[in-house]
């Protein structure tokens, strides 16, 4: 197989995913494509002209990222001097348009007047805070997710930020890992669609525009599969699992035009990624044809020494430069501790790193700055802040996404609540708790503004039913290590017609460095809801959390149970929308909920075994003390109405290996309320040279229907869905029979058989 054929085979699975978000080659006219090529050629000419004038120190400056060193996060003497000397190329965590313009002024006074580019973790909003990634993925609506990131870009760029370290696209199947909150869950197809949508939202078709920003796909690669779910731990997996399950979302984001990629902290199959030529050159550059910039995660280059992979920091710099890390994210205080800046020039002079290698990396950085518009428009107009941030339109988008992200887990005719309910008790540690409702990853410097503008669940309920008598009792704080406040909560429930209990995790329990070995409700929270239940008064439960939790008692006993995740600024209004029925929940789980931690890692798309589960046969793949099935399956979510998926049909029951079959299914709202459902298409290759998942998602669509209405949905299933990678990373489609299912979760559904000749 030639290199071109190999690349074509590797990239084939991308097409179907990008179709979901409208990112396909045919969607752009030839003239526009040629125009972009001409613009790129002009930029490359400018890059070469500038590169030819740069000293070695200035080149390494472009490869160095630093942060603020002044009082209150302002640019201090180190940052200012580095900018003036041309020994800093990019800046991390400097916020405030005046601070950013001040630092930029220093950079433009340097010998070559090369502008800085300013970066920040804009993960789920800037000042308008959206649901975190796992919540966005629960919408199963790439267009909505893209709209979120468009708002985030508009707000952040108004403050001078032109580069975000998002989307986080790591596939994760272990909810003990804290960073599942940032991603799209366990499935590569859904994860790929969400990844591409986020890139398009941040960047649009031209991220030099004032309201657009460069995105970063992270954390490359397979960072979401740490052993034991423990943050920063090693990742070890087969080539086929890497390419089939973990790499597709990175590939989709790159296919959608992601400007940059972040190399991950972890080692992959024994080699730290930030020093891995295989990961950063062979896969990322050669196979995925990535032409943008690679930035290390924070201190990841220095940590090659801690791994025992590099002998010292000079050796770490050599390894990272050789592997292709373009920008080192370095420590700022008490000095700019960049291995590139400290050791790079000496490595070149000693012949351990070639000038050609350095020039290649610098080209990537300069090209990023040209594409981001930093040379043409280095400063940000301060007046934009007033018109771009926390606008009614932005808040409406945040509420819409939060509405769509809600997953109804259980409903024993308890929901929706009546808007004429006279007395409502709102109880629980997260009912009136803006910081924990917002979740982790609120951008640096924005917490106070974000919290002040947050509608908590308590506020949202009061907004929804202004004529009701609403009482509030916290019960305990989010850690809930004391039951001293339970009496007040029980008293409030006894005095009310119904009680809303708001439980979950504090924000600090999820996100980076927040792995948990026990994913039950924290502390005595379960005892709190059991105390409310013991009143025998009506109640429902709302969960605000950053990961799937083990909640067997709630799953068996709560009359109504809503998974709201960490829903952001408008989360309280959105929870009330769902509780009182002004919005019919239609979210679906992007990640499996285990019954207990002993089932972890767990996902719907597991590989088959030679002894499949049989509850009546001990000598099959099973547990003695719990069923194999999860508490809640991937793709699951209830509604206040009912839907049926019927009349599954294939355009052809037999196709060639390069053929395509159209899968059609009718979706009918069989209930009495308008609502949304997500049609999901799954397949299984019955006989394969490499075992294939018992089910694999290959298509989905969220639809909204009035009562009694039916729509026909059509999905294309072809080479990208039917094939797989082997352990040599070769993609192939094998002949044989495939099961095809259409349903609204990963369990059950209509069935058909497709034969590949």
N, C-alpha and C positions, 0 to 999 in steps of 0.2 A: 504494500500500500504506500502510495506517495504521501509526502507531507500534506499536500493540498487535499488529497482524499481523506487522510486521517483527520484533518481539521474539519472537513465537511461532515464526517461521521460524528465527531465529538460535538459539533455545534447543532446537529440535527434536532436534538430534543428541545432546543431553545425555542423553535418556531411556534409550537403550540402554546407555550406559556406566554410569549410576547403577544400572541393574538388576543389573549384574554384582556390585555390592557391597551390594545391598539398600537403596539410597537412592532410593526412589520415593515419589511423592506418596501412593499408595494404601497404603503400608506403615504409615502412622500414622493412627490413628483421627481422625475429625473433632473429637471432644471434646478430644483432646490438642492438635490444631492450634489450636483456639479458645482453649485454655488458654494456649498460648504467645503467641497474639496479645494476650490480656488482660495477660499478664505484660509483654510488650513495651510495651504502652500505659502501664502503670504506671511502667515505667522511663523512658519518654519524658517523662512528667509530672515525674518527679524531676529529669531532666536539665534541663528548661526552668526549673524552680524554682531550681536551682543556678546555671544560666547567667545568670539575671537578677541574681544577686548578685555576679558576678565582675567584677573590674577588668580593664582591657585587659592589664595586665602578667600577671595571673593566667591570663587566657585564653591568652596566648602561652606561659606556663609549661606548660600542658597539652599544647602542641604541641612541646615540647622534650624530647628524650631525652638523658640524660647517663650517665656511668659512674663507677666508683669512683675516688677520688683519694687514698685513704689508704694507709698501709703495708700490704703484703701483700694488696692488693686489697680493703681494708676501706673503709667510707664515711668519707671525710675531711672537712675543713672546707668545701670547696666544695659537695660533694654534700649535706652536712647543712644548710648554710645555704640552699641552693636549695630543699631539701625544706621547711624551716621557713617560707621566704618564699613558697612556692607558685609558684616560678618554674621548677620541674622537674615534669614529669608522669609520666615513666617512666624506668626505669633499665636500662642494658645491662651485662651481664657482672659484676654483683655476685653472688657466690656465698657459700653458707654461711647456714644458717637464722638464726643469731644476727646476722650482718651485715645480713641483709635485714630482720629484725624491728627492728633498731636504726634503719635508715634509715626504715622505715615509722613508727616512733614519732615521728621528727622531722616527717614529713609530716602526721601527724595532729595535731600541735601548731600547724599553720598556721591562718590566719584562718578558712578554710572547711572545714578538716579533710578535704580531698580526699586519698584514699590514692594511693600510687604503685602502679604495676604493674611487675613485675620480669621481664626478658626475657633470653633466652640462646639461642645456637645449640644446640638439642638435636636433632641431625641423625640420629644412628643409635644413640641410647641416652644415658643419663645416667651411671650407674655400671656397669650391665649394658650392654655394648656389643654391638650387633647388626651383622650385615653392612651395609656401606654401601649406598646406594640402588640401585646397579647390581646388587648381589648380591640385595637384596630383590626387585627386579624379575625376576631370573632364576628365582624361585620360581613365577612366573605364578600366584600364589595370593593374591588380595587379602585374604582372611580372615586368613591368616598375617601379612601385612604390617600389617594393622590391629591385630593382637595385639601386635606389636612396639611400635607407637606408644602403645598403652595402657599397657604396662609403662614406657616412657620417661616418659610423663606422670605415672604414679604415683610414680616415683623422683624426678623433678625437682620436682614440687609438694611433696614431703616436705621439700625443701630450700628452699622458698619461691618457686620459679620458677613463674609462672603464664602465661607467654607464650613460645612457641618460634618461631624463625624457620625453620620447616619446615612443609610439604613443599616441596622444590625440584622443580619439575615441568617444567623447561626441556627441550624436545625437542632432541636433539643428534645430528648425523650426521657429526661430525668428531671422531674419537678423539684428535686432537692436543690438543683442549681439555681442560684438567685437570678441569673440573667435571662431566664425564660421570660421574664416580664417584658423585656425589650424586643423579643423576636416574634415570629409568626407561628411558633409551635413546632409540631413534629413532622409535618408532611412536606416533601420537596416541591410538589406541584403548587399547593397553596402558597408555600413560602416563596416560591419563584414569582408567582403573580403579584404578591404583595411587595416583594423587593423591587420589581420593575416599576410598579405604580409609584412607589416612594421616590425613586430616582427621577421619574418624569415630573412629579410634583415639585421637588426641589429645583430641578434644573430647567424644566421646560425644554424647548428646542434650542435655546441659546442662553447659557447661564452668564453671559456678559451683561445681560439686561439688568437694570438696577434692582429689580425685585426678585431676581433669581440667584441661586448660589450653587457652588460645587458641592456634590455629595460624595460620601465615602462609604463604600461597601465594606462591612467588617463582620467578624474578625476572621481574616483569611489565614488558616483554613481549619474547619472542623472544630472550632473553639467550643461549640455547644455540646461536645461529647466527652467532657472530662471524666476520668475514672471516678466512680462513687459520687458524681455530681458535685465534687469539691472544686471550688474556684481555683483557677490557675493550674489545675492538675494536668497530668499527661493525657494525650489522646492516642489511642492505638487501634487501628482498624484495617481491614483488608482493602485492597484497591477497589474491588467491585463495590463495597459498601461506601467508600469515599466518593466514588464517581456517581453511583446511582442515588444515594440518599443525601449526602452532605454538600456536594459541590454545586448542584443545580441552582440554588438561589443566588450564589455569587455570580455564576455564569449569566443568569437572567438579568441581574443588575448591570453587569458589564455590557450585555447586549442592548440594554436600554440606554447606555451611554454614560454610566457612572464615571465621574472625573477621576476619582482616586480610590485606592484600595488600602486598607489598614492591615498590616501583618500582625498576627495574633501573638499573645503571650505564650501560648502552649507549645509543647513539642508535639510533633506529628510523626508517629512511627519511629520515635527515637531521635528525631532531629528538631531542635527548636525552629519554629517557622521563620523567625526573623533572621535566621542564618541559613535558610534552606534554599539552595539553588533549584532543587527539584520543585518545590512549591511555588517559588516566586519567579522562576525563569521557565522551567519546562511546562508547568501547568498554566500559570497565570499569563505569561507573555506568549509562549509558543503555541499552546493549545487553545487558550481562550482569546488570543490575539488582543490582549489588553495593551493599550498604548499610553495610558495615563500615568499618574504618579503613585508611588507606593510610600506610605508613611508608616513608621513603626508605631506600635502602641507605646504608652508612656513608660520610658526607661527600658523598653524591651531589648534594645541593643546592649545596654549595660548588663542586663540580666543574663545574657549569654555566658557571662562569667559565673554567676550563681548556678546555672545549669551544670557547669563543668564541661561546657562545650567550647568555651574560649578560655585561653590561659590567663588573659588579663584584658583590660579595656582596649588596648591597642589591637589585640587579636580579635576582640569583639567587633571593633570598627571594620577591620579587614574582612571578616566573615559577612557582616551585614552589607557592606559595599559590594562585595563580590556577588552576594545573593540577589542584590537589586533593590535594597531599601533606599529609596531616593531621599527621604527626609527623616531625620532622627528627631523624635519628640523627646526633648531633653529637660533636665532639671534646671530651674532658674536660680534658685537661692541656695547658698550664698554667692554662687557664681554660675555662669552659663556652663554647666557641666556636660558638654557634648563630646562624646568620643570622636565624632567626626571632626569637630573643630580642634580638639586637643591633639589628635593623632593622625588625622587624614593627610595633611601635607607631608609629614615624615614618612608615611606609608608610600606616598607617591615617590618621594625622593629616594627611598630605599629600593624602589622597584617592585614592592609587594602589591601595589595597586597601580594600574596604568592610568595615564592621563585620559586615554580613550574611555575607560570605565567611568571616571569622574565626569567627563563631558557628557556621556550618555545619560547619567542621572540628572545632571544640571539641565539638560534639554527638557526632560520631563517636567521639572519644576517651572522653568521659564514658560513653557507652553501652557501649563496650568494657569499661570498668571495672565497670559495674553487671552486665553479662552474665557477667563473669569472677568475680563475687562479692566484689570487692575492698572494696566499701562495707560489706557485711554481715560479711565475715570477712577483715579486713585483715592479721591476723597468722597465722603458721603455727606449729602445735604442734611444738616441737622433738623431741618423743618419737616422731614419725612416722618419722624417719630410720631408726631401728633396725629397724623392722618392714616398711619399704617397699623397701629397697634391697638388691640382690644376694641376694635370697631364692632358695631352691631352685626355686620356681616361675618366677621371672624367668630364672634360668639355664637351666631346661628349655626355656623359650620361645626363648631365644637359640640353644640347640643345635638345636632343631627347625627354626628358620629357616635356620641355617647348613647343616644337612643338605639342606633343600629347595633351597638356592641353588646347590649344587654342579652344575656342568655337565661331563659326561663328553664330552670332545672327540674322543678316539681310544682304541681298545682293541683291540690285536692279541693277544687272549687272555692279556693280562698281568694283568688285574684281574678280580675281586677277588683280593687276596693271601690266602694261606692263613694262618689263625691259628696253625697249627702250625709256621710257618717258624722255624727255629732261630736264625739270625743275620741281623739286619737292620741295614744302615747307613742312617743318615739324614744327608743331605748337603745343603749349600746355605746361602746367606746369610739365608734367611727361615725356616729350619727351627726355630730357637729364638729368635725375635725378636718379642717382644710389641709394641713400639711400631709396627713396620711391619705386623704382622698386624692390629692395630686400625685402621690407616689414619688418614687425616686427619679433622678435625672431632670429635675427642674433646672434650667440653665443657671450657671453661676451669676449671682448678682440680681436674679429675678424673683427670688423666693418671696420677699415681702410684698412685691406688687402682685404676684400670682395669688398668694394667699388672701390678700385683701379683696380680690375680685372673684374669689371662688364662692359658688353657690353650694353650700353643704346640703346633705340629705335633709336635715331638719329644715333649712331654709326652703328647699325645693318643695317639701310637703306643705309648708305654710303658704307658699306661693300658689300651689295647686288647689288648696281647699281653704281659701281665706275666711270662710264663715265657720269653719270647724274650730273647736277648742283643742289646741295641740299642746300637750305637755311633754317635757323632756326630762329624762333621767339618764345620766351617763352610765351608771352601774359600776364601771371600772374604767381604767385607762386602757390603751391598746395592748399593753403587755399583760394586763389583768392578773396581777399576782396577789390581789386582795379582793375579798368579797364584801368589804365593808359597805359598799354602796348598793349592794343587791336589794336591800330592803326598800330603798327609795324607788328602784326600778319596778319591783313587784307591786308596790303601792300604786305607782302610776298605771301599770297594766290593769290592776283591779278596778281602778276608777274609770277606765276607758272602755269604749265600745270595741276597739281593736288596737293592737300594738304592732308597730314596725320595729323589729330588732335588727340593728345594723352592726355586724360583726366583721372580723377579718384580720388582716395583718397591718402592723405599722409599716410605713414606707421603708424604714431601715431594714426590714426583714427580707426585702427583695432588691434586685439590682446587683451591681458589682460587689464582690467580697461579701455576699450575703447568702451563702449556702446554708441549708438547714438539714439536720439529720432526722428531725421530726416535723412533719408538715401538717400536724393537727392544728386546730384553732389555738392561738397562743393562750397560755396560762389557764385561767378559769372561765374563759369565754363560753365554753360549752355549758358549764354549770349555770351561767347567767341565763342562757336561753332555756335551759331545762327548768329553771326557777320560774320563768315567764310561762312556760307550758303548763307548769303545775297549777297555775291559777285557773286553768280550764276556760280562759277567755280567748277569743280569736286572736291569732297573731300570724305574722309572716316574717320571713328572714331575708335580709339583703346582705350579700357578701361583698366586701371591698378588699381585694387581695391581689397579689402579683404573681401567683402561680396556682396550679391546681392543688387543692388541699384534700386531705383525707377527712371526710365528713360523713361517715356511715350513719351516725345518729340523725343528723339533719336530713340525709337522703331518705331515711325511713319514717321520720316523724314530723318534719316541718310541714305545715299545711300549704305553705307557699314558699318557694325558694328561688331567689333571683341572684345570678352571678353578675355583678356589676363591674368587676375588676377594679382598677384605680382610674376613675372615669374623667378626671380633669376638672377644668374650670366650671363647666356647666353640668357636672355630674349629678348634682343634687336635683336640678330640674329634670334631667333625663330619668333618674330613678323614679321621681314622682310621675313623670309621663307614663312609665311602665306600670307603676303600682296602681294608678287610677285609670288606666286604660286609654288615655289620649294617644298613646303610641302602643301598638301591638308588638310585643317582642318577637324578633325574628333572627336573633344572633345564633350562631352555631359554634360549638367548641372547636378551637384549633389544636387542642391538646387533650389527651386522655386524662381523666381523673381516676387515679388508682383507688382501690378499696383500703389498702394500707401500704406502708413503705416497702414491705416485703415483696410487692409485685414490681418494684422499680428496678431497671428501666422498663417502661411499658409503652407500647404504641399499637395502633390498630394494624399497621402494615408489617407485622412480623413475618419471618420466614417460616415455612411449614416444617414440621418435624416428622420423623418416621413413626412416631407414636403419638398421634394427635390426641388431644384432650378427650377423655371419657370419664364422666363423673362416677361411673360404676366399675372402673378398672384402675386399680392402684398403679399398675405398671404402664401408665401413659404420662405424658408431659403435663404435670399438674402439681398443685399444692395439696397437702393434707388438710389444711385449716382454712382455706379460702378458695372460692372458684377462680378460674383463670380470667373470667370476664371482669372488666373494670367497673367502677361505680358509675361512671358516665363515659360514653364512647366518643371518640373523635367524630365531629360532624353533627353531634346531638344538640338539640335545642327545641323546646316546646313553643306553642303559640296559644293565643286566646281563641283562635279558630282552628280548623282542621284542614288538612290537605291530603290529596291522593295523587300518586304518580302512577299512571296507567299507560297501556298501549305502547310498551317499549318495542321498538322495531329498528332493524338495521337496513340500510339501503342495499346492502348485499351481505349474504351470510358467509361469503368466501371472497378473500382478496389476496393479491400478491404481496410479497414482502415490502414492496415500495408503494403499495396501494393505500387507499383511504376509504373507510366506511363512515357513513353518516349515521349517528345514533340519535334517534328521535324519541321523545317521551312527552306525554301530555300531563300537565300539572293543573289540578283543579282545586279551587278553594271550596271545600265541601261544608264549611261552617257558616256561621251567621255574621262574622265580622270581616272587614277588610284586613289583610295581613300579608306578610312576606314569608316566603320559604326559599330554601336553597336546594335546588336540584343538584345532585352529585352523581357523577359517573365513575364507576370503579371497574377494574379488570383484574383477571388473574390468568397468567400463563400456566396451563395445566402441567406441561412437561417441558423442562428447560435444562440446558447444560449447566447453568448456574441457577440455584434455587431462586424463585421469584416470590414476592410477597403474597400472602394469602388474599390480600386486596391491595390495589394501588389506585389512588385517585388520578383520573386523567381528564377531568372536566368538571366545571361547576358554574352555576349562575343563580344569582339572587333575583327573585321576581316578586312583584307585589300584585295581588289580585283582589278584586272585590268579591263578595260572596257569590257563589254559583258560577263564577267565570273560570274559563279554561284557556290555557295557552300551550302551544306546542314549542318545545325547546329542541334545538338541534346542536349536536356536538360532532366534531370531526375526530375520528380515532384512526391514526395512521402510524407511520414508522416511529415517530418520536415517542408515542405512547406504548407501542408494542415491543420495542427493542429494549436492550439493556447493555451495560458495560460488563465485560469479563474482567478477570484479574490481571490482564495486560492492558486495561483501559481501552479495549477495542469495543466499539459499539456495533451491535448486530441485531437483526430480527430473525428469529428461528421459526420455521413452519410448525403448525400445530393448532390445537384448539384453545381458544381463550374464553373464559367466562366474562360476561359483561353484566353489570348491575346498574340500575338506576334507582336511586332512593333519596331520602333527605337525611341520612346519616350513614355511617360506615357499617351499619348492621342491617341485614335484610335487604328488601327492595325487589324490584322487577328483575327478571333474569333472562338472558339470551346467550347464544353461543356464536362466536365469530371464529371462522377457520382461516388461518393464514397458510397459503400454498407455498 
